[in-house]
Structure formats: structure tokens, C-alpha cells
Amino acid sequence: MKKVYILDESISSKRNGIGTYTRQLVRILKPVSEVCVVSFNSDSKELAVVYHDGIRRIMFPPFPTGNYTSNGDIISVAFKIYIGDDSDNLIIASHSPCSDFLAMIREYLPLSKIIFVIHDFGWTMECTGSREKYTRIIKVGKRKNIKNRYSFLIDRYDEEKRIYGLSDKIVCLCHESFCLLRDLYGVDEKKLSLISNGLPQSKKGDRATVRKDFFIDNDEKVLLFSGRLVSAKGIDVLFSAFEKVLLQNPKARLVLAGSLNSHVEKLLASYPHAVSRITVTGFLPKELLQKWYAIADIGVIPSCYEQCSYTGIEMMMNGIPVVTTDGYGLSDMFKSGENASVVKLNGCKCPKKTAEDLANAIVSLLDSEELCEYLGKKAYETYKNRYQLKHMRMGYVKLINEL
């Protein structure tokens, strides 16, 4: 039987998609392999091995530097003691940059196999998700003016390429990443696996009861955004779009399910006329977030880039009509008129135009119950056909059987 070791950075994964990914990965691999979660920067005060729900967990206390990937020499010694080297070992890593860390694992555990899962790239923020811009920079990177201006991106490209070289298999969460690794990084297709994220069906709450509990009037239309409230997720564009929506639909309410930060505080101050129709919930546990999904009339995903959005999957799973951009990764999940209303991003070059298009798309849905019902139904069908947990399970079972 394969022995799977899932590497997890405890502090960050509690509040991001990697944490959700890790929980689902444990769930699907537990019946077919021995699963161990290796938690770095955990709450443990000392290195400890614990068992919970049949899962072994190796808990590393916080490192002085905070970044566990820079402590590969210490970790590798612990791995040799608590894991040992075996050709049936599969080590699943997700955090980047980490080439030195993976090289250390290679040195200490040469028989073990490394699977690297791409949750993000180093270039996405700098290039606002534009694969085309990034490709141009890398292809002309030897020119002095380009190398000086984009040295960070060129260095990260070299770092990421080294990571892929050290890995036995690489998991891409979306087709765009699969193509990028093949075409720009020169990774052999045989080394790549395309496996989308997946989620189990959540129980839907009673819409009328939840609306009453949350003091939402029957005539209010709830527009739901869920995730980190940062510019890369399209928050700035969303505020601008929502103000335009209110001019035609004054009973609309924008709900931001995420933690308040200084950037959002500035945005709220910049839109004084819309602020009475905006609700910021703060970070929500899964149970409370599911209640907002139950009463959402429209889901909004204005991001510049994703890999395989859990928010998108959750909205599909709840049959919510979605308005989204055609940003990196999102264009793999959503097709305009088929399972969502999709707004062209144009590489984030024209945020004013994107905000207008986003507002128009939202208004069109608010004005048409028939269109909402159709897109919500098709979104749910997409979830069943592509993003149910069973599809993710089949992909990873196939992957571990190949190694």
C-alpha cells in the first residue's frame, strides 16, 4: 500500500484554499493508502506525532524564520527518523518557492516520490493573471532591459522550473496551467496530471429561515462574494460595479464573506452612498458561510486569476447563478451563457470598462428570473459532472497507482 505524506503549512492553510484542499485530499486518499499529514508551524510546542480519526500527524512547532521551506536541513533529518525512505512513499508538496527544500528531500529520501501541486505561480500577481504577458517576458528575458525590469519574474521562472525538475509528478488544477507547464516550462506531458479540485455536496439550508435569521428582507437581492478581500480578487472593480448596480436596483445587497482589512476600509470610505447596502461578514466558519450560499441570489467572482476556485465550486454546488470574469483559471470553469455570465477582463487593463460590464451582467440577471434559474441549474450540472469529490478521487487514485 502507498504511504502518502501531505505537507501542510498550518498557519496559512487555516484560512486559504490549500487548507480546504488538504482536508479533501485526506478524505479521498484515506481509504486507499496510509495517509500522514505533516504540519509545519503548527500549534504544537515541540515536534510531536499524534493520531486523529485514523490519520497520523507529524506536528512541527513554529520555526524562528516562519518559512518552513528554508529549514529543509532540519526537516529532512526528522523525515529520515519519522518517515524513512521507501519506494512506496509519496510526498505531496504545495508551497512555493521550495526547490532547495525539495532538493534536500531528494538527498535524504532518494527512493521516495515527490508530487508537486500547483496552487499558484510566482508571476500571477505581477502580471495580473495574464499568461500572454508572462510568456512574452520569459521569452525575451535575456534582453538586458527586460532582465533588469522583470528580474523577479525571471528568477521565479528558474525557481519554478527547478521545482518541476525535482518532482516525479506535477498536478495542475486547471487546463491553462497544464498548457503553460508544457509549452513555456518545457515539462513533459507524461509528468503532468490535470486534476480539478472537488467538494462533497453540502446540505442546503432553508432559504426562508436563513433570510429571517440574518434579517434580510424578502425583496432584497443578495450578491455574494466569498474569499480574500484583496485587489487581485477584483474587490476594487466589484465596489465600482456595485455602485452602478444600485442605481437600477436599490434593494440589492452586496455581501463580502471575508476578513475586513485596511484596503476594504478605504474602499468603504470611497463609496459612502453604497456603504449602507454592503455587508462585510468577517472570516466565517464553513457552517455560517453555507447559510450565505443558501440565500444568495447571485454569486460574483471578479478575480484576475485563480487555479481552481473553491468559491466557484461552492457556488455551482448550491445552484447559484454566477457572474465572473474570464480571468486565468476561471475561463476553464465557466463558459458564458452555458453555466455563468462571463465578463471579459482584457488583462485587467481597463478596470473601468470591466466594472461597467460586470454591473451590466449583474443587472441582467437581477432583471431575469428565467436567466437566473437557467444559469443556476447549469452551474449545478457542471458541479456534478466535473467538481464532485468523486472526480477528484478518481484522479488522485489513478495518479498514486502510476507511481
N, C-alpha and C positions, 0 to 999 in steps of 0.2 A: 504493500500500500504506500502511496506517495505521502510524504510528510511536508506540509505546506506551512511556511513561516511568513506571516504577513507583517511587514514593517509599518509601524504607525507612530506618528508624532502626536502625542496625546493632547498637548495644549491646543494646537491649531485645529486638529480634526474634530474637536468637540463642537465647533461652530462652522464647519465648512463641508463641502460635498465629499471630501476624502473620508470624513468620518462616516457619512451615510454609506459610501461605497464599501468601506471596511466591514460595516455591520452586515451588509447584504452578501459580501463575499464569504464571510464566516458562515452565514446561514446556508449558502448553496454548496459550500465545499465540505462542511461538517459530515454529511452522510457518506461521502466518497473518499475521504482522506483524513489523516491526522492533522488537525489544524492547531497552530500555535500563533498567538498574536504577540508580537514583540513591541512593547510600548516604550518609546523614548520620552524623556521629560514628563514622566508620569507623576502621580501624586505620592508615589512610594518614596520613603525617606532613604531607602537603601535598595540595592539590587535584590530582587525577590522573584521567586517562581510561585505562582498561585494557580488554582484551578477554579473555574466558574462555569456552570452549565456545560460541563464536559469539555471545556476548552482550556488548554494550557496557556498561561500568560507569563511572559518574562517581562518584568517591570524594571526599567532603568530610572533612577532618580534624575532630577534635572541636572544638566551639565552646566558648568560655570559659564561656558560660552553661549549656551542656549541652543546652538545649532548642532544637532547630534551628528550630522554628516561630516563635521570637521573633527570628530573623535573616533574615526574608524579604527585606529590602532588599539584603543582601549576596548571598543565594542567587539572587534574581531577576536581578541583573546577570550572574552566572555562567550562569544559564539562557539569557539572551539571547545569550551568546557560544557556549556549548556545545550548546544545543538549537535556538535560533532559533524564530521564530514561524511556524506553518504550520497551516492548517485541518485537516490530517491528523494533527496531534499530539493524542494522548490522554494526559493526565496523571492517573495513578491515585494518590490520596491516601487514607490510612487513619487517621492520627494526629489526635487531637483533644485540646484545642481548637486551632483553627488558622484562624479566619476572617480575621485580619489577614494571615496568610501567603498564603491563597488570594486575597485581595483584591490583594496585591502581584503575584501571578502573573497575575491578570486585567489588571492595569495594564501589565505588561511584555510579556505574551504574549496579546494580546486575541483572536487567531484560534484559539488552542489550546483544546481542550475539557478540562474537568475532570470526572473521575469520582471520587466520594467513596464509600468502602466503610465501612459501619458495623460495627466490631468490638466496640464497647462504647458506652455512654452515660455521661454525667456523673452521672446520677441513680441508677444501679443499686445502688451500694454503700449510699448513704444510705437508700434505700427497700427495701433487701434484695430487689431484683428485683420488687417489687410494682408492676406497671403501673397498677393501680387507685389505689394511694396517690399515686403521682406525678401521675396525671391530676387527682385531686382538688386537690392542692396548686397545680398550674398554673392550674386553672380558677378558683380563689378567691384567686389570688396577689396581687390588688390590695388585698385587705384588709390593713390595717396590721399586725395581729398575725401574720398568715401571712407577709407580706413580710419582716418582721423575723426571724422564726424560720427561714424557709427561703430566705433571700436567695441563698445559694449555688446552690440548685436553680433558682431563678427566673433568676438571671444565666446559668447554664449553658444553660437553655432558650433564652434570647435568643441566646446564642452559637451553639448548635447550629442554630437556625433560620436564622441568618445564613449558616452554612456551607452549608446546603441551598440557600439562595437563590443562592449563588455557584457552585454546582455545576451542570453540564449534565445529569448523571445521578447517581443515588444507588443503590448496591447494598445491598439488605437481605439478610442471611444467613438470616433466618427470617421466617415469616409474621406473627408478633407485631410485629416491628419495622416491617414493611410497613404494617400497620394503624395502628400508633402514629404513623408519619410522616403518613399520610393523614388520620387522624382528629384528632390533637392538634396536630401541627405545620402542618397545612393544606397539605401538599405534594401537588401534582397527581399522580395515579396514573401519568400518561404519563411523568413524570420518574423513576419508581421501577422498579427491576428486582429481582425476587426470584430470587437465585441462591445455592443452598446450597454450602457447602464440599464438596470432593471429594478423594478419595485413590486412588492406584493400588493394586491388590491387592499385598499384601506376601507374601513366601514364608513359609509356616508352618514353624517348627522342629519337630523330632521331640520330642513331649511327654515320652516316657520318658527320652530322652537329656538333655534340658534339666533335668528334675527331678533327675536324678542329678548333673549338673554343679553345680546350685545347692543340693545337699544337702537337698532337700525329700523327706520320707518319702512313700511311696505312699499312706498313709492320711491325709495332711494335705490339707485343703481350702483352697485359696488364694483369698482375697478380694483383688482388686486395685483400688487407687485410683491413678490417674495424673494428675499435674498439680501446680499450686502448692498448697502445704500451708498454706492460709490459711482463716480463718473463713468467708469468702464462698463458698468451695468446699465448705463443710459439714464440715470436719475435726472440729470440736468435737462435732457431732452424731454423726459416724461413730465417734469413740472411745467415746462413751457407748453407742451401739448395739452395738459390737463386744464390749464387756464383757458385755452381755446375751446375745449370741450364744454366748460361751464357756461360759456356764452350761449350755447344752444341747449344745454341740458343742466340747468342749475341744481337739479336734485342728484346729480352724480356725486359719489364719494370715492376718493382715492385712498386706499388702504395700503400702507407701506409696512409689510411684515418684515421688520429688520431692526437692528440696533441703531438708535439715534447717535449721530456724530456731529462734529463741528461743521462739516460740509453741508449736511442736511439742515442744520440750524440756520446757516447762511441762506440756503435756498428758501426756507420757510419765510425768512425775513424779506426776501426779494419778491415774494408773491403774496403780499398782505391781503389781497382781495380773495385769493383762493384758499388761504390757510384754514378758514372755518370748515372747508369741505375735505380737509386732508387729515387722516388719522395715521400716526406713527405708533405701532404696537410695541416696539422694542423686540428683543430676541424672544422667540416663542418656542416652548416645547412642542413636540410633534402633535400631541393631542389637541392643543389650542389652535395650532396652525391648521389642522384638518377641519376645524369648525369654520375658519375663514374660507377655506376651499368650498365648504358646503353651501355658503351663502353668496359666493362671488358670482356676479353676472358676467363679467369679462375678466380674463387674465391678461396681463400686459408684461411682455418680455422685450424691453428695448435695448438689449445688450449689443455691444460691438463684437463680442466674441464669447463663445462657450466651447466646451468639448462635447459633452452630452448632458444637457441641463436637467438636473433633478427637479427643479421647479417646473420645467416644461413637461416632464413626465407626470408629475403630480397633478398638473392642470388637465392633461389629457385623461388621466385616470379618473378624475372627477367630472369628466364631460363638460369642462368649461370652454366656451369659445375663446380663442386666443388671438390677440393682436401682437405680432412680433416683428422684428427686423429680419433681414436676410443675412445677418452677421455670421462670422465664421462659426461653423458647427450648427447653428440654428437652421441654416438652409438645408441641412441633412434631415432635420426633424420635421420641419414644417414646409408645406407647399401651399402657395396662395390659392385660395378658392377650393382647395381639396380638404385641408384639415385645420386651416387658420387663415387669418387675414395678414398678409406679409407686406411689410413696408421696405422699400429699397433703402439701404444705408449709404451707398455710394462712398464706402470707405471712411465714413464719419466726416467727410469733407464739408458737408453743408448741414450743420445741425439745425438751422432754422427751417430748411426745407424738410428735413426728417421729422421735426416736431409738427409741422403742418400736415404732413402725410399721416403721421401717427394719430393726430387729432381727428382727421377726416375718417380714418379707418375705424376709430372707436365710435365716432358719431354714427357711422353707417350701421354698425352693429347695434347700437342703442336704439336706432330707429327701425330695426327689423327683427322682430322676434323669430321670424321664419329663418333668417340667415343665422341667428344665434343658435337656434335649435339644430340646424343642419351642421354647422361647423363643430358644435359641441359633440354631436353624435359621431362625426367623422374623426374627431380628436380621440374619442374613446376607442374607436375601432383601431386607430393607429397604436394606441397603448396596448391593446390586446394582441395585435399582430406583431409588434416589434419590441415593446418595452415591459411586458410582463416579466416577472422574475424568472420564469421558466426558460425564456430565451437566453438570458444572461447565464443561467445554469448550464444550458447545453453548450454554450460557447466555451466556458471555462472547463467543463468536464472533458471536452474534446481537446482543449489545449494541454491539460495536465497529462492526458493519455498519450500525447505526442512526444512528451519529454521523458 
